[in-house]
Amino acid sequence: MSITPGKVNTEPHSFMKVIKATPTASSIHELAFANSAQPSIITIAGNGKIIIANNAACKLLGYSQKELISKNRSAIFDINEDSFKKMLKERTDEGQSIVLGTAIKKSGELIPCEITSAVFMDDDAIEKAITTIADMSQSILKQKGLDAKKEKVVADNIILAKSDQKKIDVKKEKIVADNILLAQEKSDAKLADNSEWIKYIAKTSYDVMWDWDIISGEVYVGDSIEEIFGYKVQNNRLNIKDLANSFLTGENITVEENLRKALSSGSKSWRDSYTIKRFDGSVAAVNSRGNIVRDENGKAVRLIGATQDVSRLKELEKELDKHIATEVEGTDILHLVGGLSNDGIWDWHILTNEFFLGEGFEELFGYRFNHSDHNSFDWAKHLHPDDKETVQKGIQDALASTSTRWEDTYRFVRADGSVANVFGRASIIRNADGKAYRMIGAMHDLSRQKELEEKLEEEIATRGKLLSGFKENFKLIFNSSSDSLFDADLLTNEVTISDGYEKEFGYKITGNAITTTEWLNHIHPDDKEAILQDYRRMLDSELMEWKYSYRFVRADHSVANVVSSAIILRNTEHTAYRMIGSIQDVSKQTILEDKLEKEIQLKEKQVAKATQEARQTERSDIGKELHDNVNQLLAVSKLYIDMAKKGGVSSDMYLSRSSEYTLTAIEEIRKITKGLTTDTIKELGLCEAIDNIVRDTMEVNPVKIAVLLESFKEDSVNDKFKLNLFRIVQEQINNIIKHAKATEVRLSVVQTKNSIVLSIYDNGVGFDTGKKQKGIGVANIKSRAAKYDGTADFISQPGQGCVLTVTLPLADIPLPAFSALK
């Protein structure tokens, strides 16, 4: 709310407004706040901590300054009160709020009060709130007295207003009572066969008589319906639904519900007050009542009654209320308001020239005056000299006219000589001849408001620049994404969409704007109904996120598989009003996933094939060893045995040689079986098995192998895993001996918290890792690593040797059986 020249500010407490910067208060303002007659406090808006309290607040609540500023708002207000919660919410949403609530004194006494609160930002950008507390205790007591006086006046005047209608009302009551009594005495058969009696009465009644056959829905209405409400009813009969259409919109549901309750409750009568539309469009206030006729089972079958137009009576009551509100002496009220208001309240009795000023006048302008002497203050004397003539002439012209209002903006000189810009307005009370005899008004100091308005304008300009910068940054981010980002206003159906939409789907967009309809038109026909149903379901729910996969037709008519993901913004009633999200084309991703799946299947086939080939190779090698080596040794041994059998000097020598060849054959067979059996792992463990294969390799090959196994923990993994790792070591050492021509090999198994890492380095001839290898050794190693979700990486170049690194995550390695039982 702001005051501009030529526009009148009519809001109460207009000094309380939302500002975004805290003004620097002068010492005068601080003194004025501290000594203000109105109890006021300043709190931190977020947590309610009291940081400033004036003397009036301390006096009202019974605290010292030091005590009060150590408190929270929960110590002086009933924060669980609905009105207080409402005040906090309104203050957050609108910047200010005025409610009736309860304050709590230090003694624990509860005070009914009016709480006025507004928020502002200080120089440190901390949101604070200024809150005034108006004690309503005396006001309530005085108001009760006024209410009692008013009720008496109203009652007397209503009796007077009704006196002219009394005879008519008595006659109406008698006719209606007789009719209802007669209706009760009739049987259902007689009522169905003979309705002439109600027709006769309906023609003579001042009310609209009616007879509703509940079973058929037909209603008979008297002729007076045309005279009173203007409706012409053919043959005096109409359907109950047509009659219900004359009710004002909104009331028909209430009236029908009350009637339904009466009919189903077993009651003998029904009555209600409501408004209906006359034929000319005007509104009539009516009272209806009727008697319910029931069958032998108690079911309502008929309702006979009358409707009375009480519009004139209601108008008289309103006029009386208005007259009383205007004519009741207002001195007590003005004294009360003058002490509560932050404006300068005044009351001028024109005929006696008595002038009353409220307490706020002294607080705002510094003038002290004698309340007992109503002629002691010359208000016009303190008008600014340049404005005095204009203001006085404006008041005189208003009094001389028929106007009931006066208002003006002018300057008023305070007691300390400073000048205040004020806005004054007043109500002019006139007698029956139109002559003004009283003028009641208020002066509002605009000086502070103007200062705050200027600061607010500066703050708005600053915030505007920041907002412009934020929007520009958002636009850059919005349009730099490869996905199609969108911001949809669900209330206007307008959608702001990023440049990625045009790039991805080929549709031309102007100003980054499309409509919801355009988006729907591009959804694949087979998916449109399903996505619409899910979209509506999301809107009707309280979901804050929405995601859906569907097909989207590009501008070139190709089809894209997309996923829409969005965040839903909702108001306090959980109604969705905005949706921000993205449309991601996952077609390429789907193609890549399919390709990856095929690659995986191919690799699995290759691994299976490599495994089979390895088995065949292993069998072939065993066969060769047995045939080429062991068989030969055994054949020679047999030959020596045969020679020994012939006897002779050399028999012992032949037997000795036969034993040597037999032992050599046994050793060769042991070596073959040692490479096949898994018992070595179970009996010796992985580290000892690796040491054995290293020793055996170095015995028959010109190569030095260094081994580091200290960090490996045998009991941390099961035998199956250790055998798999041992086979990888066997395979790589075999590859080195066959192909690498290496003279040095370094082998290590390092165990960390999260993984086991096998590393084998050789200084051999190396190979090109980019070329496909002829053998199956590399594939075997990688397949064994993949079995435990591990990786096997080869780093090598021709002439640079080779490094094999196998990494196996511990999380995927099963524990030994005995460890699982611990």
Backbone hydrogen bonds, N-H to C=O, Kabsch-Sander energy under -0.5 kcal/mol:
donor,donor_aa,acceptor,acceptor_aa,energy
4,T,2,S,-0.6
7,K,4,T,-2.3
10,T,8,V,-0.7
14,S,11,E,-0.7
16,M,13,H,-2.1
17,K,15,F,-1.0
19,I,119,V,-1.1
25,A,23,P,-0.8
30,E,26,S,-2.3
31,L,27,S,-2.3
32,A,28,I,-2.8
33,F,29,H,-2.8
34,A,30,E,-2.6
35,N,31,L,-2.2
36,S,33,F,-1.0
41,I,131,T,-2.7
42,I,52,I,-2.9
43,T,129,A,-2.7
44,I,49,K,-2.3
45,A,43,T,-0.6
45,A,127,E,-1.8
46,G,127,E,-0.6
48,G,44,I,-2.4
50,I,71,K,-2.2
51,I,42,I,-2.9
52,I,42,I,-1.7
54,N,40,S,-2.3
55,N,34,A,-2.5
56,A,36,S,-0.5
58,C,54,N,-1.9
59,K,55,N,-2.5
60,L,56,A,-2.5
61,L,57,A,-2.4
62,G,58,C,-1.6
63,Y,58,C,-1.2
68,L,64,S,-2.6
69,I,65,Q,-2.2
70,S,67,E,-1.0
71,K,68,L,-1.8
73,R,48,G,-1.8
75,A,72,N,-2.3
76,I,72,N,-0.5
76,I,73,R,-0.9
77,F,73,R,-1.5
78,D,102,T,-1.6
79,I,77,F,-1.5
81,E,78,D,-1.7
85,K,81,E,-2.2
86,K,82,D,-2.5
87,M,83,S,-2.2
88,L,84,F,-2.2
89,K,85,K,-2.2
90,E,86,K,-2.9
91,R,87,M,-2.7
92,T,88,L,-2.0
93,D,89,K,-2.7
94,E,90,E,-3.6
95,G,90,E,-0.6
95,G,91,R,-1.4
96,Q,90,E,-0.5
97,S,117,S,-2.3
99,V,115,I,-2.2
101,G,99,V,-0.5
101,G,113,C,-2.9
103,A,111,I,-2.8
104,I,76,I,-2.5
105,K,103,A,-0.5
105,K,109,E,-2.9
106,K,61,L,-3.0
108,G,105,K,-1.6
111,I,103,A,-3.0
113,C,101,G,-2.2
114,E,134,A,-2.4
115,I,99,V,-3.2
115,I,113,C,-0.6
116,T,114,E,-0.6
116,T,132,T,-2.2
117,S,97,S,-2.6
118,A,130,I,-1.9
119,V,95,G,-2.2
120,F,128,K,-2.7
122,D,126,I,-2.1
125,A,122,D,-2.1
127,E,125,A,-0.5
128,K,120,F,-3.3
129,A,43,T,-2.6
130,I,118,A,-2.4
131,T,41,I,-2.9
131,T,129,A,-0.5
132,T,116,T,-2.9
133,I,39,P,-2.8
134,A,114,E,-2.5
134,A,132,T,-0.5
135,D,133,I,-0.6
136,M,112,P,-2.7
140,I,136,M,-2.8
141,L,137,S,-2.0
142,K,138,Q,-2.9
143,Q,139,S,-2.8
144,K,140,I,-2.3
145,G,141,L,-1.6
146,L,142,K,-2.5
147,D,143,Q,-3.2
148,A,144,K,-2.4
149,K,145,G,-2.2
150,K,146,L,-3.1
151,E,147,D,-3.1
152,K,148,A,-1.9
153,V,149,K,-2.2
154,V,150,K,-3.3
155,A,151,E,-2.8
156,D,152,K,-2.7
157,N,153,V,-2.6
158,I,154,V,-2.8
159,I,155,A,-2.3
160,L,156,D,-2.0
161,A,157,N,-2.8
162,K,158,I,-2.4
163,S,159,I,-0.9
164,D,160,L,-0.5
165,Q,162,K,-0.9
166,K,162,K,-0.7
166,K,163,S,-0.7
169,D,165,Q,-3.2
170,V,166,K,-2.7
171,K,167,K,-2.3
172,K,168,I,-2.7
173,E,169,D,-3.1
174,K,170,V,-2.2
175,I,171,K,-2.5
176,V,172,K,-2.9
177,A,173,E,-2.7
178,D,174,K,-2.7
179,N,175,I,-2.6
180,I,176,V,-2.9
181,L,177,A,-2.5
182,L,178,D,-2.6
183,A,179,N,-2.4
184,Q,180,I,-1.9
185,E,181,L,-1.3
186,K,182,L,-0.9
191,L,187,S,-2.5
192,A,188,D,-1.9
193,D,189,A,-2.2
194,N,190,K,-2.8
199,K,195,S,-1.4
200,Y,196,E,-2.1
201,I,197,W,-2.1
202,A,198,I,-2.7
203,K,199,K,-1.4
204,T,200,Y,-0.9
204,T,201,I,-0.8
205,S,201,I,-1.5
208,V,307,T,-2.5
209,M,207,D,-0.9
210,W,305,G,-2.5
211,D,220,Y,-2.5
212,W,303,L,-3.0
213,D,211,D,-0.6
213,D,218,E,-3.0
214,I,212,W,-1.0
214,I,301,V,-1.4
215,I,301,V,-0.8
217,G,213,D,-2.5
218,E,213,D,-0.5
219,V,238,L,-3.0
220,Y,211,D,-3.0
221,V,236,N,-2.3
222,G,209,M,-2.7
224,S,202,A,-0.7
225,I,222,G,-1.5
226,E,223,D,-1.7
227,E,223,D,-0.8
228,I,224,S,-2.7
229,F,225,I,-1.9
230,G,225,I,-0.6
230,G,226,E,-1.0
231,Y,225,I,-1.2
233,V,231,Y,-0.6
234,Q,232,K,-0.6
236,N,233,V,-1.7
237,R,234,Q,-1.8
238,L,219,V,-2.0
240,I,217,G,-2.3
243,L,239,N,-1.7
244,A,240,I,-2.1
245,N,241,K,-1.0
246,S,243,L,-1.5
247,F,244,A,-1.6
248,L,275,T,-1.4
251,E,248,L,-1.8
252,N,248,L,-1.1
254,T,250,G,-0.6
255,V,251,E,-3.0
256,E,252,N,-2.7
257,E,253,I,-2.1
258,N,254,T,-2.4
259,L,255,V,-2.5
260,R,256,E,-2.6
261,K,257,E,-2.1
262,A,258,N,-1.9
263,L,259,L,-2.4
264,S,260,R,-2.0
265,S,261,K,-1.1
266,G,262,A,-0.5
267,S,262,A,-0.9
270,W,290,G,-2.3
272,D,288,S,-2.4
274,Y,286,V,-1.7
276,I,284,A,-2.3
277,K,246,S,-3.3
278,R,276,I,-0.5
278,R,282,S,-3.2
279,F,229,F,-2.7
281,G,278,R,-1.6
284,A,276,I,-2.7
286,V,274,Y,-2.8
287,N,308,Q,-2.2
288,S,272,D,-2.9
289,R,306,A,-2.0
290,G,270,W,-2.7
291,N,304,I,-3.1
292,I,268,K,-2.9
293,V,291,N,-0.5
293,V,302,R,-3.2
295,D,299,K,-2.2
298,G,295,D,-2.1
301,V,293,V,-2.8
302,R,293,V,-1.7
303,L,212,W,-2.1
304,I,291,N,-2.3
305,G,210,W,-2.4
306,A,289,R,-2.3
307,T,208,V,-2.0
308,Q,287,N,-3.2
310,V,285,A,-2.5
310,V,308,Q,-0.7
311,S,285,A,-0.5
314,K,310,V,-2.2
315,E,311,S,-2.3
316,L,312,R,-2.3
317,E,313,L,-2.1
318,K,314,K,-2.3
319,E,315,E,-2.6
320,L,316,L,-2.4
321,D,317,E,-2.4
322,K,318,K,-2.6
323,H,319,E,-2.8
324,I,320,L,-2.8
325,A,321,D,-2.6
326,T,322,K,-1.6
327,E,323,H,-2.7
328,V,324,I,-2.6
334,L,330,G,-2.9
335,H,331,T,-2.3
336,L,332,D,-2.0
337,V,333,I,-3.1
338,G,334,L,-3.0
339,G,335,H,-1.2
339,G,336,L,-0.5
340,L,336,L,-1.1
341,S,337,V,-3.1
344,G,443,M,-2.9
345,I,343,D,-1.1
346,W,441,G,-2.6
347,D,356,F,-2.3
348,W,439,M,-3.3
349,H,347,D,-0.6
349,H,354,E,-2.7
350,I,348,W,-1.0
350,I,437,Y,-0.8
351,L,437,Y,-0.8
353,N,349,H,-1.8
354,E,349,H,-0.9
355,F,374,H,-2.4
356,F,347,D,-2.8
358,G,345,I,-3.4
360,G,338,G,-1.5
361,F,358,G,-1.2
362,E,358,G,-0.7
363,E,359,E,-1.6
364,L,360,G,-2.5
365,F,361,F,-2.5
366,G,362,E,-2.1
371,H,369,F,-0.7
373,D,370,N,-0.7
374,H,372,S,-0.8
376,S,373,D,-1.4
378,D,376,S,-0.5
379,W,377,F,-1.0
382,H,379,W,-1.5
383,L,380,A,-1.5
384,H,411,R,-2.2
387,D,384,H,-1.9
388,K,384,H,-1.9
389,E,385,P,-0.5
391,V,387,D,-2.5
392,Q,388,K,-2.5
393,K,389,E,-2.2
394,G,390,T,-2.0
395,I,391,V,-2.0
396,Q,392,Q,-2.5
397,D,393,K,-2.7
398,A,394,G,-1.9
399,L,395,I,-2.4
400,A,396,Q,-2.2
401,S,397,D,-1.2
406,W,426,A,-2.1
408,D,424,G,-2.8
410,Y,422,V,-2.0
412,F,420,A,-2.4
413,V,382,H,-2.7
414,R,412,F,-0.5
414,R,418,S,-3.2
415,A,365,F,-2.9
417,G,414,R,-1.6
420,A,412,F,-2.9
422,V,410,Y,-3.0
422,V,420,A,-0.6
423,F,444,H,-2.4
424,G,408,D,-3.1
425,R,442,A,-1.8
426,A,406,W,-2.9
427,S,440,I,-3.1
428,I,404,T,-2.4
429,I,427,S,-0.6
429,I,438,R,-2.9
431,N,435,K,-2.2
434,G,431,N,-2.2
437,Y,429,I,-2.5
438,R,429,I,-1.4
439,M,348,W,-2.3
440,I,427,S,-2.2
441,G,346,W,-2.6
442,A,425,R,-2.3
443,M,344,G,-1.7
444,H,423,F,-2.6
445,D,443,M,-0.5
446,L,421,N,-3.5
446,L,444,H,-0.6
447,S,421,N,-0.8
450,K,446,L,-3.1
451,E,447,S,-1.9
452,L,448,R,-2.4
453,E,449,Q,-2.8
454,E,450,K,-2.2
455,K,451,E,-2.0
456,L,452,L,-2.8
457,E,453,E,-2.5
458,E,454,E,-2.0
459,E,455,K,-2.5
460,I,456,L,-3.0
461,A,457,E,-2.3
462,T,458,E,-2.4
463,R,459,E,-3.2
464,G,460,I,-2.4
465,K,461,A,-1.8
466,L,462,T,-2.1
467,L,463,R,-3.1
468,S,464,G,-2.3
469,G,465,K,-2.1
470,F,466,L,-2.7
471,K,467,L,-2.7
472,E,468,S,-2.1
473,N,469,G,-2.5
474,F,470,F,-2.6
475,K,471,K,-2.3
476,L,472,E,-2.1
477,I,473,N,-2.4
478,F,474,F,-3.1
479,N,475,K,-2.2
480,S,476,L,-0.8
480,S,477,I,-0.6
481,S,477,I,-0.7
484,S,583,I,-1.9
485,L,483,D,-1.0
486,F,581,G,-2.7
487,D,496,T,-2.6
488,A,579,M,-3.4
489,D,494,E,-3.2
490,L,488,A,-0.9
490,L,577,Y,-1.2
491,L,577,Y,-0.7
493,N,489,D,-1.7
494,E,489,D,-0.7
495,V,514,I,-2.5
496,T,487,D,-2.6
497,I,495,V,-0.5
497,I,512,N,-2.3
498,S,485,L,-2.8
501,Y,498,S,-1.5
502,E,499,D,-0.6
503,K,499,D,-1.9
504,E,500,G,-2.7
505,F,501,Y,-2.4
506,G,502,E,-1.7
507,Y,501,Y,-0.5
510,T,513,A,-0.6
511,G,509,I,-0.5
513,A,510,T,-1.1
514,I,495,V,-2.7
516,T,493,N,-1.4
519,W,515,T,-1.7
520,L,516,T,-2.4
521,N,517,T,-2.2
522,H,518,E,-0.8
522,H,519,W,-0.9
523,I,520,L,-1.3
524,H,551,R,-2.5
527,D,524,H,-2.1
528,K,524,H,-1.3
529,E,525,P,-0.6
531,I,527,D,-2.3
532,L,528,K,-2.3
533,Q,529,E,-2.1
534,D,530,A,-2.1
535,Y,531,I,-2.5
536,R,532,L,-2.6
537,R,533,Q,-2.2
538,M,534,D,-2.1
539,L,535,Y,-2.0
540,D,536,R,-2.3
541,S,537,R,-0.9
541,S,538,M,-0.6
546,W,566,A,-2.3
548,Y,564,S,-2.2
550,Y,562,V,-2.1
552,F,560,A,-2.9
553,V,522,H,-3.1
554,R,552,F,-0.6
554,R,558,S,-3.1
555,A,505,F,-3.0
557,H,554,R,-1.8
560,A,552,F,-3.1
562,V,550,Y,-2.8
562,V,560,A,-0.6
563,V,584,Q,-2.0
564,S,548,Y,-2.9
565,S,563,V,-0.5
565,S,582,S,-2.1
566,A,546,W,-2.6
567,I,580,I,-3.1
568,I,544,M,-2.8
569,L,578,R,-3.0
571,N,575,T,-2.0
574,H,571,N,-2.1
577,Y,569,L,-2.4
578,R,569,L,-1.4
579,M,488,A,-2.2
580,I,567,I,-2.2
581,G,486,F,-2.3
582,S,565,S,-2.6
583,I,484,S,-2.4
584,Q,563,V,-2.5
584,Q,582,S,-0.5
585,D,583,I,-0.5
586,V,561,N,-2.9
586,V,584,Q,-0.8
587,S,561,N,-0.6
590,T,586,V,-2.6
591,I,587,S,-2.4
592,L,588,K,-2.7
593,E,589,Q,-2.5
594,D,590,T,-2.5
595,K,591,I,-2.6
596,L,592,L,-2.9
597,E,593,E,-2.4
598,K,594,D,-2.2
599,E,595,K,-2.4
600,I,596,L,-2.8
601,Q,597,E,-2.4
602,L,598,K,-2.7
603,K,599,E,-2.9
604,E,600,I,-2.5
605,K,601,Q,-2.1
606,Q,602,L,-2.6
607,V,603,K,-3.0
608,A,604,E,-2.5
609,K,605,K,-2.7
610,A,606,Q,-3.2
611,T,607,V,-2.8
612,Q,608,A,-2.3
613,E,609,K,-2.9
614,A,610,A,-2.6
615,R,611,T,-2.3
616,Q,612,Q,-2.4
617,T,613,E,-3.2
618,E,614,A,-3.0
619,R,615,R,-2.6
620,S,616,Q,-2.6
621,D,617,T,-3.1
622,I,618,E,-2.4
623,G,619,R,-2.6
624,K,620,S,-2.8
625,E,621,D,-2.8
626,L,622,I,-2.7
627,H,623,G,-2.8
628,D,624,K,-3.8
629,N,624,K,-0.5
629,N,625,E,-1.6
630,V,625,E,-2.1
631,N,626,L,-3.1
633,L,629,N,-2.6
634,L,630,V,-2.8
635,A,631,N,-2.4
636,V,632,Q,-2.5
637,S,633,L,-2.4
638,K,634,L,-2.6
639,L,635,A,-2.2
640,Y,636,V,-2.4
641,I,637,S,-2.2
642,D,638,K,-2.7
643,M,639,L,-2.1
644,A,640,Y,-2.3
645,K,641,I,-2.0
646,K,642,D,-0.8
646,K,643,M,-0.6
647,G,644,A,-1.6
651,S,648,G,-1.1
654,Y,650,S,-2.4
655,L,651,S,-2.5
656,S,652,D,-2.4
657,R,653,M,-2.4
658,S,654,Y,-2.4
659,S,655,L,-2.3
660,E,656,S,-2.0
661,Y,657,R,-2.4
662,T,658,S,-2.3
663,L,659,S,-2.8
664,T,660,E,-2.4
665,A,661,Y,-2.3
666,I,662,T,-2.5
667,E,663,L,-2.4
668,E,664,T,-2.2
669,I,665,A,-2.6
670,R,666,I,-2.4
671,K,667,E,-2.3
672,I,668,E,-2.0
673,T,669,I,-2.6
674,K,670,R,-2.4
675,G,671,K,-1.3
675,G,672,I,-0.5
676,L,672,I,-0.6
676,L,673,T,-0.7
677,T,673,T,-2.7
681,I,678,T,-0.6
682,K,678,T,-1.4
683,E,679,D,-3.0
684,L,680,T,-3.2
685,G,680,T,-0.9
685,G,681,I,-1.1
689,A,685,G,-1.9
690,I,686,L,-2.5
691,D,687,C,-2.3
692,N,688,E,-2.2
693,I,689,A,-2.2
694,V,690,I,-2.2
695,R,691,D,-2.4
696,D,692,N,-2.8
697,T,693,I,-2.0
698,M,694,V,-2.4
699,E,695,R,-1.7
700,V,696,D,-1.0
701,N,697,T,-1.1
703,V,701,N,-2.2
704,K,743,T,-2.4
706,A,704,K,-0.5
706,A,745,V,-3.1
708,L,747,L,-2.3
712,F,709,L,-1.4
714,E,712,F,-0.6
716,S,713,K,-1.6
717,V,714,E,-0.9
718,N,814,P,-1.1
722,K,718,N,-1.9
723,L,719,D,-2.6
724,N,720,K,-1.9
725,L,721,F,-2.3
726,F,722,K,-2.4
727,R,723,L,-2.3
728,I,724,N,-1.4
729,V,725,L,-1.8
730,Q,726,F,-2.8
731,E,727,R,-2.8
732,Q,728,I,-2.4
733,I,729,V,-2.6
734,N,730,Q,-2.5
735,N,731,E,-2.2
736,I,732,Q,-2.5
737,I,733,I,-2.5
738,K,734,N,-2.4
739,H,735,N,-2.9
740,A,735,N,-0.9
740,A,736,I,-1.0
741,K,736,I,-1.1
742,A,736,I,-0.6
745,V,704,K,-2.3
746,R,761,Y,-2.3
747,L,706,A,-3.3
748,S,759,S,-2.5
749,V,708,L,-2.3
750,V,757,V,-2.8
752,T,750,V,-0.5
752,T,755,S,-3.1
756,I,808,L,-2.3
757,V,750,V,-3.1
758,L,806,V,-2.7
759,S,748,S,-2.6
760,I,804,L,-2.2
761,Y,746,R,-2.8
762,D,802,C,-2.2
763,N,744,E,-1.5
765,V,740,A,-2.2
769,T,767,F,-0.8
769,T,796,S,-0.7
771,K,768,D,-1.4
780,N,776,I,-2.5
781,I,777,G,-2.1
782,K,778,V,-2.3
783,S,779,A,-2.5
784,R,780,N,-2.2
785,A,781,I,-1.9
786,A,782,K,-2.5
787,K,783,S,-1.3
788,Y,785,A,-1.3
789,D,786,A,-2.1
790,G,785,A,-2.4
791,T,807,T,-2.1
793,D,805,T,-2.6
795,I,803,V,-2.4
796,S,794,F,-0.5
797,Q,801,G,-0.9
799,G,765,V,-5.1
800,Q,797,Q,-2.6
801,G,764,G,-0.9
802,C,762,D,-1.9
803,V,795,I,-2.0
804,L,760,I,-2.5
805,T,793,D,-2.5
805,T,803,V,-0.5
806,V,758,L,-3.0
807,T,791,T,-2.3
807,T,805,T,-0.5
808,L,756,I,-2.5
808,L,806,V,-0.5
810,L,754,N,-2.9
811,A,754,N,-0.6
812,D,809,P,-1.0
813,I,810,L,-1.6
820,A,816,P,-1.5
821,L,817,A,-0.7
822,K,819,S,-1.2
